[in-house]
Amino acid sequence: MPAVGASLRAGWRPFVPPEWLHDWTPRPFDLGDGTIDVVTLGAGPPLILLPPLPGWKEAWLGVAAGFARRFEVIAPDLRVRFDGAPSWERLLDDLERLTDALAPVPAVVVGHSLGGALAQRWALRRPDRVRALVLSSTFASVRHAPGHLWKRFVEQPFVLAAQRLLPQAAALRLAAAWARAGVWVYDPRCDARVLAFVRHGIRGVTPGDVRVMVRLAFAHDTTTTLDAIRAPVLLLIGERETAWARGATADLARLLPHASVATLPGVAHLHPLSAPGAFVAAVEGWLANAAP
């Protein structure tokens, strides 16, 4: 059975704290036409973690063990290989198959960035399977906001090229300086291991996989359908995110008037890695009141 999921290049484990690796044991899951890897850990009601671009479950390494103290955590890779054009419906079919096998009861669904777009669509398709919805730094649609062009088309490509091409020592020195200044997705809470882990991912991702996920991101638009979501919703955003990301969360708050909004102080888009304790605490504190 061929592998059809996103896959983080081997060799990343030395870059993360050992406690993040507790019970982190990927196993293949059959989607019918191929396999993805999924990690399950902990015990309790199910909590599903849907990852950002480029679809690696390891984006959740910082928070998985924390959530596993109270939940059965299910963290899958996303499909990046499609029979034909990339399709949100195919990703939803994959999630249907996964939850049928691993979480056939209502679950807490947490999505970050692109994973948040999938979480929205899942809550609309299968409201019976969503106990509560956490949308972290995500969007209802991708818009070219004024003032964001520099970050998207100049700053981001420069950061990616530098991290991909420079020798490790030079790349990490630059990344540390960017973290102090809050450049791109970095923030001052990104320590040396997080910066090395992110660089490893940048160097290993394939342009083809990125194109697939970017294509899906630009095809996503739930602006006219989100008002159908009835599950409790938490919108999470980092205080130091870009103006575009903060605006996207404001749009979601307008489209989901029953949603709660929480801002994580001092962090940017990498907050599941740079501030995992704050992330888990914010979600669990909200769940205690919104979805006991």
BAGUGU-575494 format. One line per 5 residues: number of its first residue (from 1); their letters; for each residue x, y, z of N, C-alpha, C, O. Coordinates in steps of 0.02 Angstrom, whole numbers, plus 50000, padded with zeros to 5 digits. Atoms other than C-alpha are relative to their C-alpha. Example, Ala and Ser with C-alpha at 12.3 -4.5 7.8 and 13.67 -1.06 7.14 Angstrom:
% BAGUGU-575494
1) AS) 50045:49941:50000:50615:49775:50390:50045:50060:50000:50097:50059:50033 | 49958:49941:49997:50684:49947:50357:49961:50055:50037:49986:50110:50045
This chain:
% BAGUGU-575494
1) MPAVG) 50042:49941:50000:50000:50000:50000:50045:50063:50000:50086:50070:50045 | 49955:49942:50003:50083:50165:49947:49984:50051:50055:49927:50057:50078 | 50009:49945:49952:50110:50308:50070:49974:50061:49962:50002:50081:49911 | 50030:49942:50033:49999:50456:50023:50001:50062:50045:49976:50115:50025 | 50001:49945:49953:50026:50567:50175:50063:50042:50000:50115:50020:49975
6) ASLRA) 49941:49959:49988:50142:50710:50215:50046:49962:50047:50023:49924:50090 | 49953:50037:49958:50300:50647:50298:50060:50044:50016:50096:50067:49972 | 49942:49961:49978:50427:50742:50401:50063:49957:49992:50066:49900:50015 | 49938:50036:50013:50603:50693:50349:50030:49974:50065:50030:50009:50116 | 49969:50030:49940:50690:50576:50473:50058:50043:50025:50087:50083:49987
11) GWRPF) 49945:49964:49969:50819:50647:50593:49979:50059:50042:50022:50097:50065 | 50024:49942:49963:50709:50773:50683:50002:49991:50076:50001:50040:50113 | 50008:50012:49928:50704:50690:50855:50051:50035:50045:50033:50056:50099 | 49953:49965:49956:50866:50766:50924:49984:50074:50010:50011:50106:50056 | 50014:49929:49995:50791:50939:50898:49942:50017:50047:49926:50076:50055
16) VPPEW) 50057:49985:49957:50644:50922:51019:50014:49975:50070:50053:49928:50080 | 49990:50023:49931:50637:50905:51209:49978:49927:50008:49928:49907:49979 | 50017:50071:49992:50635:50722:51264:49929:49988:50024:49898:49939:50005 | 50068:50010:49974:50471:50745:51356:49947:50004:49946:49892:49978:49954 | 50047:49998:50055:50386:50784:51192:49992:49933:49965:49943:49920:49931
21) LHDWT) 49999:50064:50035:50427:50609:51131:49967:49944:50039:49964:49887:50015 | 50031:50052:49959:50338:50515:51270:49940:49970:49964:49891:50006:49949 | 50054:50038:50034:50227:50383:51186:49988:50024:49928:49937:50007:49899 | 50009:49977:50070:50253:50467:51016:50023:49944:49954:50083:49940:49937 | 49984:50058:50041:50246:50311:50908:49954:49998:49939:49898:49972:49943
26) PRPFD) 50042:50001:50060:50180:50334:50730:49987:49929:49976:50029:49885:49983 | 50017:50063:50031:50091:50190:50646:49960:50015:49937:49925:50065:49933 | 50037:49988:50062:50019:50173:50472:49925:49990:50008:49903:49947:50047 | 50072:50007:50001:49834:50196:50444:49977:49995:49927:49997:50036:49886 | 50021:50015:50068:49749:50126:50288:49941:50045:49981:49889:50044:50013
31) LGDGT) 50052:49957:50026:49646:50253:50190:49963:49969:49941:49920:50001:49911 | 50033:50033:50056:49593:50127:50058:50043:50000:49938:50053:49948:49907 | 49957:49995:50059:49706:50191:49919:50073:50011:50019:50115:50020:49975 | 49932:49987:49977:49861:50216:50025:49999:50010:50076:49947:50004:50108 | 49996:49992:49927:49922:50250:50201:50026:50069:50019:50063:50101:49981
36) IDVVT) 49970:49943:49966:49958:50397:50313:50026:49973:50067:50007:49918:50088 | 49979:50017:49932:50046:50392:50482:49956:50038:50049:49937:50095:50037 | 50039:49969:49947:49948:50429:50640:50031:49981:50067:50058:49926:50075 | 49978:50012:49931:49998:50444:50823:49938:50003:50045:49898:50049:50040 | 50051:49998:49948:49878:50400:50964:50035:49993:50067:50080:49952:50075
41) LGAGP) 49970:50004:49934:49922:50429:51146:49950:50026:50051:49907:50067:50036 | 50044:49980:49946:49836:50451:51312:49937:49959:50003:49927:49912:49965 | 50064:50035:49990:49665:50394:51371:49949:50051:50022:49965:50100:50056 | 50054:49954:49983:49497:50479:51391:49959:50016:49939:49964:49980:49889 | 50038:49980:50059:49378:50567:51272:50046:50020:49943:50101:50045:49956
46) PLILL) 49954:49987:50055:49450:50589:51098:50011:50074:49986:49965:50115:49992 | 49981:49933:50022:49542:50746:51044:50042:49992:49938:50095:49960:49939 | 49968:50009:50065:49594:50759:50862:50039:50063:49983:50012:50119:49987 | 49956:49944:50017:49741:50870:50810:50012:50000:49924:50043:49953:49898 | 49993:49995:50072:49737:50927:50628:50056:50051:49985:50051:50109:50005
51) PPLPG) 49940:49959:50004:49906:50998:50573:49997:50054:49946:49955:50051:49901 | 49994:49948:50051:49955:51153:50473:50039:49975:49940:50062:49919:49938 | 49956:50012:50057:50044:51160:50306:50070:49986:50027:50093:50022:50071 | 50017:50043:50058:50131:51052:50250:49966:49934:50018:49967:49888:49978 | 50040:50058:49984:50026:50923:50343:50032:49949:50047:50006:49894:50053
56) WKEAW) 49966:50047:49955:50147:50844:50468:49968:50002:50069:49957:50055:50098 | 50026:50006:49931:50073:50782:50633:50050:50026:50050:50030:50047:50105 | 49949:49978:49953:50239:50829:50714:49995:50075:50018:50027:50097:50065 | 50014:49931:49980:50180:51010:50715:49969:50004:50069:49970:50056:50102 | 50035:50003:49935:50085:50955:50872:50043:49968:50054:50018:49954:50109
61) LGVAA) 49958:50033:49950:50234:50878:50964:49999:50035:50067:49999:50002:50119 | 49996:49963:49937:50237:51016:51094:49940:49991:50045:49946:49994:50106 | 50062:50001:49960:50056:50996:51149:49971:49931:50010:49929:49921:50053 | 50033:50066:49999:50016:50812:51120:50003:49967:50069:49952:49943:50094 | 49994:50033:49935:50084:50745:51285:49960:50037:50053:49932:50005:50098
66) GFARR) 50041:49962:49953:49999:50886:51381:49927:49982:49996:49894:49971:50046 | 50070:50019:50010:49830:50846:51306:49987:49927:50021:49933:49910:50044 | 50008:50072:49986:49860:50659:51332:49989:49986:50073:49972:49930:50091 | 50014:50011:49929:49846:50683:51520:49925:49993:50013:49904:49963:50062 | 50073:50001:49989:49657:50703:51498:49961:49970:49941:49902:49953:49948
71) FEVIA) 50035:50021:50061:49616:50646:51321:50037:49943:49966:50096:49931:49979 | 49967:50043:50049:49650:50511:51195:50015:50043:49940:49969:50063:49904 | 49978:49956:50053:49749:50613:51071:50010:49961:49936:50041:49907:49935 | 49993:50031:50066:49738:50569:50886:50030:50052:49954:49998:50104:49941 | 49963:49951:50041:49865:50658:50775:50020:49968:49934:50071:49933:49932
76) PDLRV) 49982:50029:50065:49866:50609:50590:50040:50048:49956:50034:50109:49963 | 49975:49961:50056:49970:50668:50445:49942:50012:49952:49893:49975:49952 | 50049:49988:50053:49869:50744:50303:50023:49971:49934:50083:49965:49921 | 49986:50024:50068:49859:50672:50129:50031:50056:49958:50008:50113:49961 | 49972:49953:50049:49969:50759:50000:50000:49971:49930:50017:50006:49882
81) RFDGA) 50002:50032:50066:49949:50634:49857:49928:49981:49984:49896:49942:50020 | 50069:50008:50019:49783:50635:49767:49995:49967:49932:50040:49972:49890 | 50016:50027:50065:49708:50540:49623:49963:50055:49961:49902:50057:49961 | 50028:49941:50032:49681:50697:49520:50018:50062:50039:50068:50064:50074 | 49986:49936:49968:49672:50875:49584:49992:49994:50076:49950:49956:50100
86) PSWER) 50009:49999:49927:49695:50908:49771:49928:50020:50018:49899:50065:49986 | 50071:49991:49986:49524:50905:49853:49987:49999:50075:50009:49954:50110 | 50022:50000:49931:49453:50955:50021:49954:49941:50015:49957:49912:50069 | 50046:50057:49989:49320:50821:49998:50039:49936:50012:50018:49894:50052 | 49960:50061:49989:49455:50688:49988:50030:50001:50070:50032:49949:50103
91) LLDDL) 49974:49996:49931:49533:50751:50150:49944:49985:50050:49956:49953:50101 | 50056:50014:49955:49361:50745:50231:49983:49925:49999:49966:49897:50051 | 50011:50072:50003:49337:50567:50168:50053:49963:50042:50037:49915:50077 | 49947:50030:49959:49505:50523:50247:49984:50007:50075:49991:49960:50113 | 50016:49988:49930:49450:50601:50411:49941:49958:50022:49938:49935:50079
96) ERLTD) 50057:50044:49985:49287:50505:50403:50024:49929:50015:50003:49898:50063 | 49975:50068:49990:49380:50341:50385:50040:49996:50065:50035:49946:50102 | 49959:50000:49940:49501:50388:50524:49957:50001:50063:49968:49963:50110 | 50042:49995:49940:49366:50438:50648:49955:49940:50008:49940:49919:50064 | 50039:50061:49994:49259:50287:50607:50040:49947:50038:50012:49909:50077
101) ALAPV) 49959:50051:49969:49405:50180:50663:50025:50018:50069:50028:49976:50114 | 49966:49981:49939:49481:50282:50804:49960:50045:50047:49974:50048:50107 | 50039:49954:49958:49352:50408:50867:49928:50004:49974:49908:50056:49947 | 50068:50001:50027:49173:50357:50821:49950:50038:50043:49890:50035:50030 | 50044:49959:49958:49102:50471:50958:50020:50073:49992:50074:50088:49965
106) PAVVV) 49982:49929:50007:49098:50661:50966:50068:50016:50033:50081:49994:50089 | 49931:49986:49978:49276:50728:50985:50011:50075:50003:49977:50114:49970 | 49973:49932:50004:49362:50890:51024:50046:50002:49939:50091:49960:49933 | 49960:49995:50061:49437:50944:50857:50039:50065:50001:50010:50119:50007 | 49955:49943:49997:49587:51060:50857:50037:50005:49934:50070:49958:49913
111) GHSLG) 49965:49990:50063:49654:51132:50695:50040:50064:50001:50016:50116:50024 | 49956:49941:50002:49800:51251:50670:50012:50019:49928:50032:49977:49887 | 49986:49974:50066:49815:51360:50514:49962:49960:49947:49900:49960:49949 | 50035:50040:50051:49775:51247:50364:49958:49945:50033:49904:49930:50009 | 50040:50049:49964:49718:51114:50488:49936:50029:50027:49887:49993:50035
116) GALAQ) 50061:49968:49978:49593:51240:50553:49949:50006:49945:49889:50002:49959 | 50046:49999:50056:49518:51254:50380:49966:49931:49993:49906:49926:49982 | 50029:50068:50002:49495:51064:50378:49952:49990:50059:49899:49959:50050 | 50043:50008:49942:49421:51071:50554:49933:50035:49989:49881:50007:50008 | 50063:49967:50016:49291:51198:50496:49957:49957:49955:49897:49947:49968
121) RWALR) 50037:50041:50048:49241:51088:50351:49974:49936:50032:49919:49913:50016 | 50022:50060:49966:49232:50935:50463:49940:50015:50045:49892:49976:50048 | 50057:49982:49957:49117:51025:50586:49937:50013:49960:49882:50001:49984 | 50058:49989:50043:49004:51072:50441:49974:49934:49970:49914:49924:49963 | 50020:50064:50030:49004:50897:50364:49973:49952:50052:49924:49917:50039
126) RPDRV) 50019:50049:49949:48990:50796:50525:49992:50033:50068:50031:50021:50114 | 50009:49966:49935:48922:50905:50666:49989:49951:50058:50003:49967:50115 | 50010:50051:49948:48877:50745:50759:50065:49973:50028:50065:49942:50081 | 49935:50026:49978:49062:50703:50773:50043:50054:50035:50100:50040:50053 | 49960:49945:49972:49118:50871:50845:49969:50022:50066:49916:50053:50068
131) RALVL) 50021:49978:49933:49100:50899:51032:50017:50073:50011:49977:50110:50040 | 49977:49931:49995:49198:51061:51026:50053:50011:49947:50086:49965:49925 | 49956:49983:50056:49302:51152:50897:50048:50055:50021:50028:50107:50046 | 49948:49950:49985:49467:51244:50924:50034:50018:49934:50064:49976:49901 | 49972:49975:50062:49524:51350:50777:50058:50047:50017:50047:50102:50041
136) SSTFA) 49940:49964:49980:49703:51410:50800:50032:50033:49939:50054:49999:49893 | 49964:49962:50052:49775:51547:50688:49979:49977:49930:50021:49962:49888 | 50024:50025:50064:49665:51497:50543:49957:50053:49965:49959:50111:49984 | 50033:49952:50044:49552:51578:50414:49938:49969:49969:49932:49908:49963 | 50058:50022:50038:49384:51569:50327:50013:50002:49925:49982:49965:49887
141) SVRHA) 49978:49996:50070:49464:51618:50162:50067:50036:49998:50084:50072:50045 | 49935:49966:50009:49632:51679:50097:49989:50063:49959:49963:50060:49903 | 50005:49936:50035:49634:51861:50051:50068:50034:49998:50109:50025:50043 | 49937:49961:50004:49777:51972:49992:49988:50067:50034:49973:50117:50002 | 50013:49939:49962:49761:52100:50130:50052:50054:49985:50111:50038:49977
146) PGHLW) 49951:49946:50009:49841:52271:50100:50051:50000:50057:50033:49990:50115 | 49948:49998:49950:50006:52285:50190:50031:49933:50015:50081:49929:50051 | 49972:50067:49986:50036:52098:50193:50044:49975:49943:50078:49924:49950 | 49963:50024:50058:50117:52085:50022:50075:49993:50014:50106:49945:49991 | 49929:50004:49984:50292:52120:50091:50015:49935:50037:50061:49899:50019
151) KRFVE) 49987:50060:49960:50281:51981:50219:49990:49937:49959:50030:49890:49964 | 50015:50062:50037:50204:51854:50100:50047:49988:49942:50068:49931:49930 | 49964:50010:50062:50306:51885:49944:50074:50021:50002:50111:50009:49954 | 49930:49982:49994:50472:51956:50007:50030:49968:50062:50078:49929:50057 | 49971:50024:49937:50503:51916:50191:49998:49924:50004:50048:49892:50017
156) QPFVL) 50007:50073:49994:50435:51738:50189:50046:49962:49953:50081:49917:49975 | 49954:50037:50044:50529:51679:50032:50073:50008:50021:50112:49961:50015 | 49930:49990:49979:50691:51757:50099:50016:49956:50060:50069:49925:50062 | 49988:50041:49940:50674:51670:50268:50006:49926:49979:50052:49891:50001 | 49999:50070:50021:50635:51503:50186:50064:49983:49962:50095:49931:49974
161) AAQRL) 49940:50013:50039:50780:51517:50064:50061:49998:50045:50105:49955:50038 | 49942:49998:49955:50903:51564:50202:50003:49937:50043:50057:49909:50051 | 50000:50060:49958:50850:51420:50314:50014:49937:49960:50041:49889:49987 | 49990:50059:50042:50855:51298:50170:50071:49995:49975:50098:49940:49967 | 49937:50001:50037:51021:51350:50094:50062:50015:50043:50116:49990:50027
166) LPQAA) 49941:49982:49960:51135:51421:50229:50024:49942:50042:49984:49898:50060 | 49976:50051:49952:51247:51310:50335:49963:50007:50066:49938:50060:50083 | 50041:50003:49940:51167:51259:50499:50015:50056:50049:49969:50090:50072 | 49983:49949:49950:51263:51377:50614:49976:50069:49979:49947:50105:50020 | 50021:49934:50023:51229:51530:50507:49924:50005:49997:49896:50056:50016
171) ALRLA) 50073:49999:50004:51048:51482:50477:49969:50008:50069:49920:50045:50076 | 50030:49996:49933:51014:51460:50662:50015:50066:50034:49974:50091:50073 | 49988:49933:49974:51099:51623:50708:49950:50050:49972:49922:50091:50009 | 50051:49956:50030:50986:51712:50585:49931:49987:50030:49895:50034:50046 | 50066:50017:49973:50834:51618:50649:49991:50027:50071:49938:50051:50088
176) AAWAR) 50003:49973:49932:50875:51669:50829:49989:50076:49998:49950:50102:50038 | 50010:49928:50006:50888:51851:50776:49929:50016:49976:49898:50063:50001 | 50069:49990:50024:50724:51838:50680:49949:49986:50055:49898:50021:50059 | 50046:50015:49945:50640:51759:50832:49997:50059:50049:49943:50077:50072 | 50000:49942:49954:50694:51906:50942:49960:50058:49970:49928:50096:50005
181) AGVWV) 50033:49944:50034:50625:52026:50811:49929:49984:49979:49892:50028:49957 | 50067:50019:50021:50466:51928:50776:49991:49998:49925:49938:50015:49899 | 50004:50004:50073:50505:51900:50592:49966:49934:49979:49976:49882:50011 | 50036:50057:50029:50394:51781:50489:49958:49966:50054:49919:50000:50087 | 50041:50035:49950:50317:51646:50603:50035:49995:50067:50006:49968:50115
186) YDPRC) 49961:50007:49938:50452:51660:50737:49976:50049:50053:49944:50100:50038 | 50012:49954:49946:50431:51739:50908:50054:49989:50053:50090:49939:50050 | 49946:50006:49950:50545:51767:51060:49996:49937:50043:50045:49920:50076 | 50006:50061:49961:50478:51608:51142:50029:49939:49963:50033:49885:49992 | 49969:50054:50038:50557:51501:51005:50071:49989:50024:50115:50031:50012
191) DARVL) 49933:50013:49976:50708:51421:51088:50042:49966:49946:50019:49955:49890 | 49953:50026:50050:50859:51345:51001:49975:49935:49970:49984:49923:49910 | 50024:50063:50027:50778:51174:50985:49942:50010:49952:49939:49977:49900 | 50055:49987:50045:50619:51242:50908:50026:50028:49934:50003:50008:49880 | 49972:49972:50061:50721:51344:50784:50034:49946:49957:50027:49946:49896
196) AFVRH) 49967:50054:50037:50824:51190:50736:49948:49952:49971:49957:49927:49915 | 50053:50044:50024:50666:51085:50720:49966:50030:49939:49953:49996:49890 | 50033:49966:50056:50584:51214:50606:50046:49999:49939:50023:49987:49883 | 49953:50001:50056:50742:51226:50499:50002:49930:49968:50003:49924:49907 | 50000:50068:50026:50745:51036:50483:49939:49988:49955:49945:49959:49901
201) GIRGV) 50060:50008:50041:50566:51040:50419:50004:50038:49935:49985:50011:49882 | 49994:49960:50061:50601:51180:50296:50046:49966:49950:50031:49965:49890 | 49952:50032:50045:50750:51087:50224:49974:49935:49971:49997:49914:49918 | 50023:50065:50023:50655:50924:50206:49936:50001:49960:49921:49952:49924 | 50064:49999:50035:50488:50979:50135:50011:50003:49925:50058:50036:49901
206) TPGDV) 49994:49998:50073:50462:50951:49949:49957:50056:49972:49902:50068:49997 | 50042:49948:50030:50401:51093:49839:49933:49974:49976:49883:50010:49978 | 50063:50029:50023:50269:50976:49768:49949:49995:50055:49890:50011:50044 | 50047:50005:49945:50192:50944:49938:49975:50069:50021:49916:50078:50036 | 50021:49932:49983:50191:51131:49976:49949:50026:49949:49900:50057:49968
211) RVMVR) 50047:49977:50052:50105:51168:49809:49931:49971:50011:49881:50006:50004 | 50065:50031:49988:49968:51043:49850:49963:50036:50056:49904:50052:50049 | 50033:49970:49943:49932:51121:50019:49982:50074:49988:49930:50097:50010 | 50016:49930:50016:49942:51301:49956:49940:50003:49954:49897:50047:49961 | 50058:50002:50045:49820:51255:49818:49936:49989:50040:49885:50020:50026
216) LAFAH) 50059:50012:49958:49700:51188:49949:49983:50062:50040:49924:50080:50046 | 50013:49941:49960:49721:51343:50057:49963:50053:49959:49915:50083:49983 | 50032:49949:50041:49673:51459:49914:49931:49979:49975:49891:50021:49955 | 50066:50024:50019:49524:51349:49871:49951:50000:50058:49891:49989:50048 | 50043:50003:49941:49456:51359:50048:49960:50064:50008:49988:50119:50006
221) DTTTT) 50042:49942:49986:49309:51475:50079:49936:49975:50036:49893:49944:50006 | 50059:50019:49961:49182:51447:50218:49963:50061:50025:49924:50057:50073 | 50029:49937:49975:49126:51628:50236:49924:49999:49998:49893:50034:50038 | 50073:50000:50005:48947:51588:50185:49968:49941:50036:49907:49934:50036 | 50028:50061:49969:48927:51425:50282:50015:49993:50074:49984:49951:50108
226) LDAIR) 49979:50010:49931:49010:51447:50452:49944:50010:50050:49946:49982:50105 | 50053:49989:49952:48850:51508:50533:49959:49938:50015:49917:49938:50060 | 50034:50063:49987:48787:51329:50523:50033:49960:50057:50003:49912:50082 | 49965:50036:49946:48915:51273:50655:49967:50017:50066:49961:50075:50085 | 50032:49991:49935:48829:51247:50822:50044:49978:50059:50029:49993:50116
231) APVLL) 49956:50023:49947:48970:51165:50920:50034:50061:50034:50042:50112:50002 | 49960:49947:49969:49062:51273:51048:50065:50010:49962:50097:49961:49940 | 49941:49984:50039:49207:51361:50962:50046:50046:50040:50024:50095:50070 | 49948:49956:49973:49369:51434:51029:50045:50022:49943:50071:49980:49905 | 49953:49972:50048:49471:51549:50917:50063:50021:50037:50060:50063:50082
236) LIGER) 49936:49985:49968:49654:51554:50967:50044:50038:49951:50047:50023:49892 | 49955:49961:50042:49778:51682:50901:50059:50022:50042:50051:50039:50101 | 49941:49974:49965:49955:51731:50948:50002:50076:49998:49984:50107:49948 | 49998:49927:49995:49979:51910:51007:50045:50031:49947:50032:50087:49924 | 49952:49972:50047:50126:51933:50887:49992:49974:49929:50038:49978:49889
241) ETAWA) 50014:50022:50068:50045:51858:50733:49999:50059:49952:49997:50117:49974 | 50004:49947:50051:50041:51956:50570:49932:50033:50003:49884:50006:50029 | 50065:49964:50005:49906:52085:50540:49950:49959:49960:49891:49959:49975 | 50046:50042:50039:49835:51966:50410:49970:49945:50042:49909:49934:50039 | 50025:50055:49958:49820:51823:50535:49951:50026:50052:49899:49995:50064
246) RGATA) 50046:49971:49951:49740:51935:50666:49935:50021:49966:49881:50013:49995 | 50060:49983:50037:49620:51999:50535:49958:49940:49982:49896:49943:49984 | 50036:50061:50016:49576:51823:50483:49962:49973:50061:49905:49949:50054 | 50034:50021:49939:49534:51780:50664:49941:50046:50015:49888:50023:50037 | 50056:49953:49991:49428:51938:50677:49942:49983:49953:49884:49988:49972
251) DLARL) 50052:50021:50047:49335:51881:50521:49962:49939:50026:49901:49936:50022 | 50032:50060:49972:49303:51711:50601:49955:50018:50059:49900:49990:50066 | 50041:49980:49942:49239:51795:50760:49936:50033:49977:49884:50025:50009 | 50061:49969:50027:49117:51895:50654:49953:49947:49971:49892:49952:49978 | 50041:50052:50032:49058:51740:50560:49975:49948:50049:49927:49912:50036
256) LPHAS) 50019:50048:49947:49048:51636:50721:49987:50040:50063:50028:50039:50109 | 50011:49955:49944:48968:51757:50844:49996:49967:50068:50003:50000:50120 | 50002:50035:49936:48950:51622:50977:50069:49977:50023:50076:49948:50077 | 49933:50025:49984:49138:51586:50975:50033:50042:50055:50020:50102:50062 | 49956:49965:49953:49257:51630:51116:50066:50014:49965:50085:49977:49920
261) VATLP) 49936:49981:50030:49421:51716:51071:50052:50006:50056:50039:50037:50107 | 49946:49996:49951:49585:51695:51165:50064:50019:49963:50080:49991:49910 | 49936:49978:50027:49750:51783:51129:50056:49975:50045:50056:49987:50105 | 49943:50026:49962:49911:51696:51182:50055:50053:50000:50079:50072:49946 | 49954:49942:49998:50032:51831:51242:50071:49981:49978:50096:49927:49992
266) GVAHL) 49929:50004:50015:50205:51855:51168:50020:49951:49946:50079:49939:49936 | 49984:50053:50048:50192:51723:51031:49970:50016:49932:49925:50057:49925 | 50024:49991:50068:50165:51714:50844:49971:49934:49974:49941:49896:50012 | 50035:50056:50032:50111:51578:50722:50024:49932:50023:49988:49882:50015 | 49973:50064:49977:50222:51442:50796:49980:49984:50072:50012:49942:50103
271) HPLSA) 50014:50007:49929:50136:51451:50966:49987:49928:50024:49999:49915:50083 | 50004:50069:49974:50095:51262:50974:50068:49971:50017:50073:49924:50057 | 49932:50022:49985:50284:51238:50976:50036:50047:50048:50073:50025:50092 | 49963:49953:49959:50346:51398:51058:49969:50011:50069:50004:50030:50116 | 50034:49992:49935:50216:51404:51199:49950:49944:50010:49890:49958:50020
276) PGAFV) 50047:50055:49996:50141:51230:51211:49961:49997:50065:49902:49979:50066 | 50036:50001:49937:50098:51244:51395:49943:50049:50001:49888:50033:50025 | 50052:49950:50003:50000:51404:51366:49944:49978:49953:49885:49991:49966 | 50050:50025:50048:49912:51324:51217:49955:49949:50035:49893:49955:50032 | 50040:50052:49967:49857:51171:51317:49956:50030:50055:49897:50013:50061
281) AAVEG) 50038:49969:49945:49804:51277:51466:49940:50040:49974:49886:50037:50003 | 50054:49960:50028:49700:51393:51357:49943:49955:49976:49885:49969:49988 | 50051:50045:50027:49610:51250:51271:49964:49964:50057:49902:49961:50058 | 50031:50038:49946:49580:51148:51429:49959:50045:50046:49906:50025:50070 | 50039:49953:49959:49523:51301:51528:49934:50017:49968:49882:50021:50001
286) WLANA) 50061:49985:50036:49398:51344:51394:49953:49939:49998:49893:49947:50008 | 50041:50060:50002:49337:51164:51377:49964:49988:50066:49907:49964:50066 | 50030:50013:49935:49303:51154:51563:49934:50038:50008:49890:50015:50044 | 50062:49960:49996:49168:51288:51541:49955:49990:49940:49894:49990:49947 | 50040:50001:50062:49113:51269:51360:49975:49931:49983:49921:49924:49955
291) AP) 50019:50069:50020:49108:51079:51338:50020:49951:50054:50063:49909:50043 | 49981:50044:49945:49116:50992:51507:49983:49927:49986:49997:49884:50027
